[in-house]
C-alpha cells in the first residue's frame, strides 16, 4: 500500500468576540418542573382520558376540564334516543387499561357505556378536575403571554348563568365531530301539533326510553333518516307503536353481526348470527367476570379481528367485494317479504363509503306489518304529520328526526389563534390540520378527535389513546425544556393535506355517496377519516416529529440548553426522594430472556391471534 501524506484537520475558527463563551446557569434543577396549566374542553371519552393522563405523566400540572352538559360521557350522556347503542363490539370499546367484563350485550346499550365512563371518573377521582355545566364560549391565544385565555359560561341553575375567564399554557379540545345537531331543513316544522324530537335531544326525563315508549302503544310514529341513530331507533320502536313510518332518502349497507363464527366459538355457542342472540347470558357474563384469562382472550381476539378489516376500505379489494356480496345477500334475504325496500335501500356504492352499521333488528322492523318505508322526499311538516313530494300524507302523533347533524367542522364557539386568525374562518372551505392533532397559527393547542381522526374500519379507542398521549408528550416537552410556545409549521400542515389528497382516491370513501365523512358534497374532500388504518394512525402518533414545530423559549437566554439548569436533579439538590429511581422495577427495561413470560396479561402463544409486532 502506498503511503499517504498526513494532513492535520484545520483548526476550528475561534468564536467571534461578541458571542459569550459562558452563560449564567439557571437556578433550578434539570427536573425541577415548572408549573403548567392545561384546559380541556369536553368530558367524553377523550376528555376523561386527558383527566387521567395529564396528571399521571406531568408533575406540577394544574388541570381544568370544562363540560357544558350536566354529566360526563359526551355523546353517551347526551344521546338517549330509543335503541341507542355502540356499533362496535362492547369489549373493544373501553380504554386499554380498563377491563369492564359485565357488558350485557355484544353491542353495548348507550346507558351502560355512560355508566362505565362515570365509573372510570369515580375510580380515578376525576371530578376534582371536571366542571359540569361549564360551557366554553370563546378562546383566544394571547401572543404576548403565550397563553390561552378561555371564557367559560357557568350555569348556576334557574336559568342563571355567569361568565368568567380562565388562563392556560395548553388548550386541548376533546369534543366529537358530530356532537352538534340541527333540525333538518324541512318546511313547516313549527306547524306540527304532535310530539317532535331530535334523537340528539330526546330526553326521557329521568327514566329510560323504554319507559317512555310504554305510552306509545296506540301512537303513529315517524322516523326521519337512515344513519345509525335512525336505524337503531326504528329497530327499537317498531314493536312498541301502532304504526311506524321510516323516511329514507339515501341508501345504506346493513352489516352482518361482526365475526359471528369466531364469537360463537369463543362463547361456546351454536351461533350469534341472529340479532336476538347478541344479548349475553348471565352465565357468559359470570365467566367473563371470574375468568380473567378467558376475558382477555376474548377481548384481544376481538381487537385483532377488528384491526384486520382495513383492506375492505380499499377500492376493488378482495375483501371489499366479498363483504359487498355477503351484505347484499343478507339484505335481500331479510327483506324478501318486501323486496321493493331492498331495491331502494341496497346501495350502488361500495361497503363503507358511508358509515357502516350492523343495525341489529332494523331489516326485521322494516318487514313488520306495522312499518312503512317511504323514499319520496319530504315536502313539509303539517299540523298532523308529514307530506311527501309524491302527494302522499302520513298522519303521525310523534316524529323523531334522526338526521340534521352538523358535520361542517364549524365550531359552536370562537377560537382565535395567532395573528387574530379565527379557526372557523380558517376552516371555512375545509378543515386542515397536522396529523389531526394541531393547526398552524394556533400554538399550544391540540385536538382529540380533530379533522381526519376517525376511522371507517378498525377501532377508535387506540387512536384516541394515542392522540391524548401525543398532547401529553407535547406538554411534557414544553415543561421540561422551558418552552412557552410550540406551533406546528404551516408546511407540515400542507404536507399532511397532500397525503390526505393522495391517499383517499384509492379507497371506497371517494365513491359517490352521502356521508358525514366528507365536506359538503357527495364527492367532496374526506375530512372525517384518518388517511390509513387505525393501527397506522396509532403508529404515526406514538412518536411525535418535534422538528415539525416552531418554538419560543420561556427564558430570555440565547443558549438552547438553558433548561439543563444548575447541573443537578431536584432530589440531589434537596437531599430528598429516590436517588436510585432508575432501578425501579417499572422503569428497568429488561431485555427478553429465553424463558421470560410475555408482559401482556395472557400468554398470547396460546391464542389463535397474532401478537402486534414490537410487543
C-alpha positions as CSV (number, residue, x, y, z in Angstrom):
1,X,0.0,0.0,0.0
2,X,1.2,3.4,-0.9
3,X,1.9,5.9,1.9
4,X,-0.5,8.8,2.4
5,X,0.7,12.2,3.5
6,X,-0.9,13.1,6.8
7,X,-2.8,16.4,6.7
8,X,-4.0,17.7,10.0
9,X,-7.6,18.9,10.3
10,X,-7.7,22.7,10.1
11,X,-8.3,24.3,13.4
12,X,-11.9,25.5,14.0
13,X,-12.2,29.2,13.9
14,X,-12.4,31.0,17.2
15,X,-15.9,32.3,18.1
16,X,-16.5,35.9,17.3
17,X,-15.7,38.2,20.2
18,X,-19.3,39.4,20.5
19,X,-20.6,35.9,21.3
20,X,-20.1,35.0,25.0
21,X,-18.4,31.7,25.8
22,X,-20.2,31.4,29.1
23,X,-23.8,31.8,30.3
24,X,-25.3,32.3,33.7
25,X,-26.8,28.9,34.7
26,X,-30.4,28.5,35.7
27,X,-31.1,28.5,39.4
28,X,-33.3,25.3,39.0
29,X,-32.6,21.6,38.8
30,X,-33.0,19.9,35.5
31,X,-36.1,18.1,36.7
32,X,-37.5,20.9,38.9
33,X,-40.7,21.0,36.9
34,X,-42.2,24.4,36.4
35,X,-46.0,24.8,36.9
36,X,-48.0,24.2,33.8
37,X,-51.8,24.8,33.3
38,X,-53.9,22.7,30.9
39,X,-57.5,23.4,29.9
40,X,-59.5,20.6,28.3
41,X,-62.8,21.2,26.5
42,X,-65.2,18.2,26.9
43,X,-65.6,15.3,29.3
44,X,-66.4,12.5,26.9
45,X,-64.1,9.5,26.3
46,X,-61.1,11.8,25.3
47,X,-61.7,14.4,28.0
48,X,-61.9,11.7,30.6
49,X,-58.7,10.1,29.3
50,X,-57.0,13.5,29.4
51,X,-58.1,13.8,33.0
52,X,-56.2,10.5,33.7
53,X,-53.1,11.0,31.6
54,X,-52.1,14.7,32.2
55,X,-51.8,14.3,36.0
56,X,-50.2,10.9,35.6
57,X,-47.5,12.0,33.2
58,X,-46.9,15.6,34.1
59,X,-45.6,16.7,37.5
60,X,-46.8,20.1,38.9
61,X,-49.7,20.3,36.4
62,X,-52.9,22.2,37.0
63,X,-55.9,20.8,35.0
64,X,-59.4,22.0,34.3
65,X,-61.9,20.0,32.2
66,X,-64.9,22.1,31.1
67,X,-68.1,20.2,30.2
68,X,-71.2,22.0,29.0
69,X,-73.6,19.1,29.9
70,X,-74.8,18.1,33.4
71,X,-72.9,14.8,33.3
72,X,-69.9,13.1,31.9
73,X,-69.8,10.8,28.8
74,X,-70.2,13.2,25.9
75,X,-72.3,11.7,23.2
76,X,-73.2,8.8,25.6
77,X,-74.6,11.3,28.1
78,X,-76.4,13.5,25.6
79,X,-77.9,10.7,23.4
80,X,-80.8,8.8,25.0
81,X,-82.9,8.1,22.0
82,X,-84.7,4.7,21.6
83,X,-82.2,1.9,20.9
84,X,-79.0,4.0,21.3
85,X,-76.1,1.6,21.4
86,X,-72.5,1.2,20.3
87,X,-71.9,-0.2,16.8
88,X,-68.6,-1.9,17.6
89,X,-68.2,-4.9,20.0
90,X,-68.5,-3.7,23.6
91,X,-65.4,-5.4,24.9
92,X,-63.3,-3.4,22.4
93,X,-65.0,-0.1,23.4
94,X,-63.0,0.7,26.5
95,X,-59.6,2.1,27.5
96,X,-56.7,-0.4,27.2
97,X,-56.1,-0.2,30.9
98,X,-59.7,-0.9,31.8
99,X,-61.4,-4.3,31.8
100,X,-65.1,-4.0,32.1
101,X,-66.4,-7.6,32.0
102,X,-70.1,-7.3,32.6
103,X,-71.4,-5.8,29.3
104,X,-75.0,-7.1,28.8
105,X,-74.8,-7.2,25.0
106,X,-72.3,-7.7,22.3
107,X,-73.1,-4.2,21.2
108,X,-73.5,-2.2,24.4
109,X,-76.5,0.0,25.0
110,X,-75.8,3.7,25.5
111,X,-76.7,3.8,29.2
112,X,-74.2,1.1,30.0
113,X,-71.4,3.0,28.2
114,X,-72.3,6.2,30.0
115,X,-72.3,4.4,33.4
116,X,-69.0,2.8,32.6
117,X,-67.5,6.3,31.9
118,X,-68.9,7.6,35.2
119,X,-67.4,4.6,37.0
120,X,-64.0,5.4,35.4
121,X,-64.3,9.1,36.5
122,X,-65.1,7.9,40.1
123,X,-62.3,5.3,40.1
124,X,-59.6,7.9,39.2
125,X,-61.3,10.7,41.2
126,X,-61.5,13.0,38.2
127,X,-64.3,15.2,39.4
128,X,-61.6,17.3,41.1
129,X,-60.8,18.4,37.5
130,X,-64.1,18.2,35.7
131,X,-66.5,21.2,35.9
132,X,-70.0,20.3,34.7
133,X,-72.5,22.8,33.2
134,X,-69.4,24.9,32.2
135,X,-69.6,25.8,28.5
136,X,-66.6,27.3,26.8
137,X,-67.9,30.2,24.7
138,X,-64.6,31.8,23.5
139,X,-60.9,31.0,23.4
140,X,-58.1,33.3,22.3
141,X,-54.4,33.0,22.2
142,X,-52.5,35.8,24.0
143,X,-49.4,36.2,21.9
144,X,-47.6,38.4,24.4
145,X,-48.0,36.0,27.2
146,X,-48.1,32.8,25.1
147,X,-51.1,31.6,26.9
148,X,-54.7,30.7,26.1
149,X,-57.5,32.9,27.6
150,X,-60.7,30.9,27.7
151,X,-64.1,32.4,28.5
152,X,-66.5,30.0,30.3
153,X,-70.2,30.3,30.9
154,X,-71.3,28.6,34.1
155,X,-74.9,27.5,34.7
156,X,-75.9,28.2,38.2
157,X,-79.5,26.9,37.9
158,X,-82.8,28.5,37.4
159,X,-81.6,29.9,34.1
160,X,-79.0,32.0,35.9
161,X,-75.5,32.0,34.3
162,X,-72.3,33.8,34.8
163,X,-69.1,34.1,32.7
164,X,-65.5,34.0,33.8
165,X,-62.1,33.8,32.2
166,X,-59.5,31.0,32.8
167,X,-55.9,31.1,31.5
168,X,-53.8,28.1,30.5
169,X,-50.5,27.3,28.9
170,X,-52.0,24.4,26.9
171,X,-55.5,24.1,25.4
172,X,-56.9,20.8,24.3
173,X,-60.2,20.3,22.5
174,X,-61.9,17.0,23.3
175,X,-65.3,17.0,21.6
176,X,-66.5,14.9,18.8
177,X,-67.0,15.7,15.1
178,X,-70.8,15.1,15.2
179,X,-71.6,16.2,18.7
180,X,-73.6,19.2,17.4
181,X,-77.0,18.9,15.8
182,X,-79.5,20.9,13.8
183,X,-83.2,20.4,12.9
184,X,-83.4,19.0,9.3
185,X,-84.1,21.7,6.8
186,X,-87.8,20.8,6.2
187,X,-90.6,23.4,5.9
188,X,-93.4,23.6,8.5
189,X,-91.6,22.2,11.5
190,X,-93.4,24.6,13.9
191,X,-96.8,23.7,12.4
192,X,-96.7,20.1,13.6
193,X,-99.0,19.7,16.7
194,X,-97.8,16.4,17.8
195,X,-94.6,15.4,19.7
196,X,-91.4,16.4,17.7
197,X,-88.0,15.2,18.8
198,X,-84.4,15.1,17.5
199,X,-82.6,12.0,18.5
200,X,-79.8,14.2,19.8
201,X,-82.1,15.9,22.3
202,X,-84.5,13.2,23.2
203,X,-84.8,13.2,26.9
204,X,-86.8,10.6,28.8
205,X,-87.0,12.9,31.8
206,X,-85.1,10.9,34.3
207,X,-86.3,7.5,33.2
208,X,-85.5,5.5,30.1
209,X,-86.7,5.4,26.5
210,X,-88.3,2.0,27.3
211,X,-90.4,3.6,30.0
212,X,-91.5,6.5,27.7
213,X,-92.3,4.2,24.8
214,X,-94.8,2.3,27.0
215,X,-97.2,5.3,26.4
216,X,-96.8,4.9,22.6
217,X,-98.7,1.7,22.0
218,X,-101.5,3.5,20.2
219,X,-99.3,6.1,18.5
220,X,-98.3,6.6,14.9
221,X,-94.6,7.4,14.8
222,X,-92.4,8.8,12.0
223,X,-88.6,8.4,12.0
224,X,-86.6,10.5,9.5
225,X,-83.2,9.2,8.4
226,X,-81.2,6.2,7.5
227,X,-78.0,6.7,9.5
228,X,-77.0,4.7,12.6
229,X,-79.3,6.6,15.0
230,X,-82.3,6.2,12.7
231,X,-81.6,2.5,12.2
232,X,-81.3,1.9,15.9
233,X,-84.5,4.0,16.6
234,X,-86.6,2.1,14.0
235,X,-85.4,-1.3,15.3
236,X,-86.2,-0.3,18.9
237,X,-89.6,1.4,18.4
238,X,-91.5,-0.6,15.7
239,X,-92.8,-3.2,18.1
240,X,-93.9,-0.7,20.7
241,X,-96.1,1.5,18.5
242,X,-99.3,1.2,16.4
243,X,-97.7,2.4,13.2
244,X,-94.1,3.3,12.2
245,X,-93.0,5.2,9.1
246,X,-89.3,5.4,8.2
247,X,-88.5,8.3,5.8
248,X,-85.3,7.4,3.9
249,X,-83.7,9.5,1.2
250,X,-80.4,7.6,0.8
251,X,-79.1,4.0,0.6
252,X,-77.1,2.2,3.3
253,X,-75.4,-1.1,3.9
254,X,-76.5,-3.2,6.8
255,X,-73.7,-5.4,8.0
256,X,-73.9,-8.9,9.3
257,X,-73.1,-9.4,13.0
258,X,-69.3,-9.0,13.3
259,X,-67.2,-12.1,13.3
260,X,-70.2,-14.2,14.3
261,X,-68.4,-17.6,13.8
262,X,-65.4,-16.6,15.9
263,X,-67.7,-15.1,18.6
264,X,-69.8,-18.2,18.6
265,X,-66.7,-20.4,19.1
266,X,-65.3,-18.2,21.9
267,X,-68.7,-18.2,23.7
268,X,-69.2,-21.9,23.1
269,X,-72.5,-21.3,21.3
270,X,-74.0,-22.7,18.1
271,X,-74.4,-19.2,16.6
272,X,-74.7,-15.5,17.2
273,X,-75.9,-14.8,13.7
274,X,-79.3,-13.5,14.7
275,X,-79.9,-10.2,16.4
276,X,-81.7,-11.7,19.4
277,X,-78.6,-13.8,20.0
278,X,-76.4,-10.7,20.6
279,X,-77.5,-10.5,24.2
280,X,-75.0,-12.1,26.6
281,X,-76.4,-14.7,29.0
282,X,-75.8,-14.4,32.8
283,X,-73.6,-17.5,32.6
284,X,-71.4,-15.9,29.9
285,X,-71.1,-12.6,31.8
286,X,-70.2,-14.5,35.0
287,X,-67.5,-16.4,33.2
288,X,-66.0,-13.1,31.9
289,X,-66.1,-11.7,35.5
290,X,-64.5,-14.8,37.1
291,X,-62.0,-16.0,34.5
292,X,-59.6,-13.2,33.5
293,X,-57.7,-15.4,31.1
294,X,-60.9,-16.1,29.2
295,X,-61.9,-12.4,29.2
296,X,-58.6,-11.3,27.9
297,X,-58.5,-14.0,25.2
298,X,-62.0,-12.8,24.0
299,X,-61.1,-9.1,24.1
300,X,-57.8,-9.4,22.4
301,X,-59.1,-11.7,19.7
302,X,-61.9,-9.2,19.0
303,X,-59.4,-6.3,18.8
304,X,-57.2,-8.3,16.4
305,X,-60.1,-9.1,14.2
306,X,-61.4,-5.5,14.2
307,X,-57.9,-4.3,13.3
308,X,-57.7,-6.8,10.4
309,X,-60.5,-5.2,8.3
310,X,-58.8,-2.2,6.8
311,X,-58.4,-3.8,3.3
312,X,-62.2,-3.7,2.7
313,X,-61.9,0.1,2.6
314,X,-59.5,-0.1,-0.4
315,X,-61.4,0.2,-3.7
316,X,-61.8,-3.1,-5.5
317,X,-60.0,-5.2,-2.9
318,X,-60.9,-8.9,-2.5
319,X,-62.4,-8.3,1.0
320,X,-64.4,-5.3,-0.2
321,X,-66.0,-7.4,-2.9
322,X,-66.6,-10.3,-0.6
323,X,-68.3,-8.2,2.0
324,X,-70.4,-6.4,-0.5
325,X,-71.7,-9.7,-1.8
326,X,-72.3,-11.0,1.7
327,X,-74.2,-7.9,2.9
328,X,-76.3,-7.8,-0.3
329,X,-77.3,-11.4,0.1
330,X,-78.2,-10.8,3.8
331,X,-80.3,-7.7,2.9
332,X,-82.1,-9.4,0.0
333,X,-82.8,-12.4,2.2
334,X,-84.1,-10.5,5.2
335,X,-86.2,-8.1,3.0
336,X,-87.7,-10.9,1.0
337,X,-91.2,-10.1,2.3
338,X,-90.9,-6.5,0.9
339,X,-88.4,-6.8,-2.0
340,X,-89.2,-3.2,-3.1
341,X,-87.4,-2.0,0.0
342,X,-84.3,-3.9,-1.0
343,X,-84.3,-2.3,-4.4
344,X,-84.4,1.2,-2.7
345,X,-82.1,0.5,0.3
346,X,-79.2,-1.6,-1.1
347,X,-76.5,0.8,-2.2
348,X,-74.9,1.2,-5.6
349,X,-71.7,2.4,-3.8
350,X,-69.3,0.0,-2.1
351,X,-69.4,-1.0,1.5
352,X,-68.1,1.6,4.0
353,X,-68.4,4.6,1.6
354,X,-70.9,5.6,4.3
355,X,-70.5,4.8,8.0
356,X,-71.2,1.0,8.2
357,X,-73.5,-0.2,10.9
358,X,-74.6,-3.7,12.0
359,X,-78.2,-2.4,12.6
360,X,-79.5,-5.3,14.7
361,X,-83.2,-5.7,14.2
362,X,-83.6,-2.9,11.5
363,X,-84.4,-5.1,8.5
364,X,-86.8,-7.2,10.5
365,X,-88.5,-4.0,11.6
366,X,-88.9,-2.8,8.0
367,X,-90.7,-6.1,7.1
368,X,-93.1,-5.8,10.0
369,X,-96.8,-5.3,9.1
370,X,-97.0,-2.0,11.0
371,X,-94.0,-0.4,9.3
372,X,-93.9,1.7,6.1
373,X,-90.8,2.6,4.2
374,X,-91.1,5.9,2.4
375,X,-88.4,7.1,-0.1
376,X,-90.3,10.0,-1.6
377,X,-88.6,13.3,-0.4
378,X,-90.3,15.1,2.4
379,X,-92.1,18.2,1.2
380,X,-93.1,19.6,4.6
381,X,-94.4,19.0,8.1
382,X,-98.1,19.6,8.5
383,X,-100.2,20.1,11.6
384,X,-100.9,16.3,11.7
385,X,-98.0,14.7,10.1
386,X,-95.7,14.7,7.1
387,X,-96.4,15.4,3.4
388,X,-94.1,14.0,0.7
389,X,-93.4,15.2,-2.8
390,X,-95.4,12.2,-4.3
391,X,-98.6,13.8,-2.9
392,X,-98.9,11.3,0.0
393,X,-99.6,12.4,3.6
394,X,-99.0,10.3,6.7
395,X,-100.9,11.1,9.9
396,X,-98.4,11.0,12.8
397,X,-98.5,11.5,16.6
398,X,-94.8,11.5,17.1
399,X,-91.9,12.4,14.8
400,X,-88.2,11.5,15.6
401,X,-85.7,13.4,13.5
402,X,-82.6,11.2,13.2
403,X,-80.8,13.5,10.7
404,X,-79.5,17.0,10.6
405,X,-76.3,16.7,12.5
406,X,-73.7,19.4,11.9
407,X,-70.7,18.0,10.1
408,X,-69.3,21.3,8.8
409,X,-66.5,21.5,11.3
410,X,-67.6,25.0,12.1
411,X,-67.2,25.1,15.8
412,X,-70.1,26.4,18.0
413,X,-67.8,28.9,19.7
414,X,-64.9,31.1,18.5
415,X,-61.2,30.1,18.8
416,X,-58.8,32.9,17.9
417,X,-55.2,32.0,17.3
418,X,-52.0,34.0,16.5
419,X,-52.4,37.0,14.2
420,X,-56.1,37.1,15.3
421,X,-56.9,34.2,13.0
422,X,-60.4,32.7,13.6
423,X,-60.3,28.9,13.3
424,X,-63.8,28.8,11.8
425,X,-62.7,31.2,9.1
426,X,-59.5,29.2,8.5
427,X,-61.7,26.0,8.2
428,X,-64.4,27.6,6.1
429,X,-63.5,25.8,2.9
430,X,-62.5,22.6,4.7
431,X,-60.7,21.8,7.9
432,X,-57.0,21.3,7.7
433,X,-54.6,20.0,10.4
434,X,-51.3,18.3,11.1
435,X,-51.9,14.6,11.8
436,X,-55.4,15.6,13.1
437,X,-53.7,17.0,16.2
438,X,-52.9,20.7,15.7
439,X,-53.2,23.7,13.3
440,X,-50.7,26.3,12.3
441,X,-51.2,29.7,13.8
442,X,-52.7,28.0,16.9
443,X,-49.8,27.5,19.3
444,X,-50.1,25.3,22.3
445,X,-53.4,23.8,21.1
446,X,-54.0,20.2,20.5
447,X,-57.1,18.2,19.4
448,X,-58.5,14.8,20.2
449,X,-61.0,13.7,17.5
450,X,-59.9,16.6,15.3
451,X,-60.4,16.6,11.5
452,X,-59.3,13.4,9.8
453,X,-59.0,11.5,13.1
454,X,-61.9,9.0,12.9
455,X,-61.7,5.6,11.1
456,X,-64.1,3.7,8.9
457,X,-62.7,0.3,9.8
458,X,-60.9,-0.8,12.9
459,X,-61.0,0.6,16.4
460,X,-61.2,4.2,17.6
461,X,-60.1,3.7,21.2
462,X,-56.4,3.1,20.4
463,X,-56.3,6.2,18.2
464,X,-58.0,8.2,21.0
465,X,-55.3,7.0,23.5
466,X,-52.5,7.8,21.0
467,X,-53.9,11.3,20.4
468,X,-54.2,12.2,24.1
469,X,-50.7,10.7,24.6
470,X,-49.4,13.0,21.8
471,X,-50.8,16.1,23.5
472,X,-49.4,14.9,26.8
473,X,-45.9,14.4,25.3
474,X,-46.1,17.9,23.8
475,X,-46.9,19.4,27.3
476,X,-44.1,17.4,28.8
477,X,-41.7,18.8,26.3
478,X,-42.9,22.4,27.0
479,X,-42.5,21.9,30.7
480,X,-39.1,20.0,30.6
481,X,-37.4,22.3,28.1
482,X,-38.9,25.5,29.5
483,X,-40.8,26.4,26.3
484,X,-43.6,29.0,26.3
485,X,-45.0,28.1,22.9
486,X,-44.8,25.4,20.3
487,X,-46.6,25.8,16.9
488,X,-46.8,23.4,14.0
489,X,-45.2,24.7,10.9
490,X,-47.6,25.6,8.0
491,X,-45.7,23.5,5.5
492,X,-46.2,20.4,7.8
493,X,-50.0,21.1,7.6
494,X,-49.6,21.4,3.9
495,X,-47.8,18.1,3.6
496,X,-50.5,16.3,5.6
497,X,-53.0,17.8,3.2
498,X,-51.1,16.4,0.3
499,X,-51.0,13.0,2.0
500,X,-54.8,13.1,2.5
501,X,-55.5,14.1,-1.1
502,X,-53.2,11.3,-2.3
503,X,-54.5,8.5,-0.1
504,X,-58.3,8.7,-0.3
505,X,-58.7,8.3,-4.1
506,X,-57.6,4.6,-3.7
507,X,-60.4,4.0,-1.2
508,X,-64.1,3.4,-1.2
509,X,-64.6,6.7,0.6
510,X,-64.0,8.6,-2.6
511,X,-67.0,7.0,-4.3
512,X,-70.2,9.0,-4.7
513,X,-72.3,8.7,-1.6
514,X,-73.8,11.0,1.0
515,X,-71.7,10.8,4.2
516,X,-70.6,12.9,7.1
517,X,-67.1,11.7,6.3
518,X,-67.0,14.3,3.5
519,X,-67.0,18.0,3.3
520,X,-70.4,19.1,1.8
521,X,-70.8,17.3,-1.5
522,X,-71.2,13.5,-2.2
523,X,-67.8,13.6,-3.8
524,X,-66.2,16.2,-1.5
525,X,-63.0,16.1,0.3
526,X,-62.8,13.4,3.1
527,X,-62.5,15.4,6.3
528,X,-63.6,12.9,8.9
529,X,-61.3,10.0,8.5
530,X,-57.7,9.2,9.1
531,X,-55.8,8.6,5.8
532,X,-54.9,5.0,6.7
533,X,-55.8,2.2,9.0
534,X,-56.4,2.6,12.8
535,X,-53.1,0.9,13.6
536,X,-51.4,3.2,11.0
537,X,-52.8,6.2,13.0
538,X,-51.5,4.8,16.3
539,X,-48.0,4.2,14.9
540,X,-48.0,7.7,13.4
541,X,-48.9,9.4,16.6
542,X,-46.8,7.4,19.0
543,X,-43.6,9.3,18.4
544,X,-44.0,13.0,17.6
545,X,-41.8,14.6,15.0
546,X,-40.7,17.6,17.1
547,X,-38.9,19.1,14.1
548,X,-42.3,19.9,12.5
549,X,-42.8,22.6,15.2
550,X,-41.5,26.2,15.8
551,X,-40.7,27.1,19.4
552,X,-40.2,30.1,21.6
553,X,-38.4,29.8,24.9
554,X,-39.6,30.9,28.3
555,X,-36.3,32.4,29.4
556,X,-34.6,35.2,27.5
557,X,-31.3,33.4,27.3
558,X,-29.9,32.6,23.8
559,X,-28.5,29.2,24.8
560,X,-30.9,26.5,23.8
561,X,-29.7,24.2,26.6
562,X,-30.5,26.7,29.4
563,X,-33.1,24.2,30.6
564,X,-30.3,22.0,31.9
565,X,-30.3,24.3,34.9
566,X,-27.8,24.1,37.7
567,X,-26.3,20.7,36.9
568,X,-28.2,18.6,39.4
569,X,-31.5,16.9,39.9
570,X,-34.1,18.1,42.4
571,X,-33.7,15.1,44.8
572,X,-29.9,15.7,45.0
573,X,-30.4,19.4,45.5
574,X,-32.9,18.9,48.4
575,X,-31.5,15.6,49.7
576,X,-35.0,14.1,49.4
577,X,-36.7,11.4,47.4
578,X,-35.4,8.4,45.5
579,X,-31.9,8.9,44.0
580,X,-31.8,5.4,42.5
581,X,-35.1,5.7,40.7
582,X,-33.6,4.1,37.6
583,X,-33.6,0.8,39.4
584,X,-37.3,0.8,40.0
585,X,-39.0,-2.3,38.5
586,X,-41.4,-0.3,36.4
587,X,-38.6,1.6,34.8
588,X,-36.0,-1.1,34.2
589,X,-36.1,-2.0,30.5
590,X,-35.3,-5.7,30.8
591,X,-34.3,-7.4,27.5
592,X,-36.4,-10.6,27.0
593,X,-34.8,-13.7,28.2
594,X,-35.2,-17.2,26.6
595,X,-37.8,-18.3,29.1
596,X,-39.2,-14.9,30.2
597,X,-43.0,-14.7,30.1
598,X,-44.8,-12.2,27.9
599,X,-45.6,-8.9,29.6
600,X,-49.3,-9.0,28.5
601,X,-51.9,-10.3,30.9
602,X,-52.3,-13.5,28.9
603,X,-49.8,-15.7,27.1
604,X,-50.5,-14.9,23.5
605,X,-48.8,-18.1,22.3
606,X,-51.9,-20.0,23.5
607,X,-54.2,-17.8,21.5
608,X,-55.3,-18.0,17.9
609,X,-54.2,-14.5,17.3
610,X,-51.0,-12.8,16.1
611,X,-49.3,-10.5,18.6
612,X,-48.6,-7.0,17.5
613,X,-45.0,-6.6,16.2
614,X,-42.8,-5.0,18.7
615,X,-44.5,-6.4,21.8
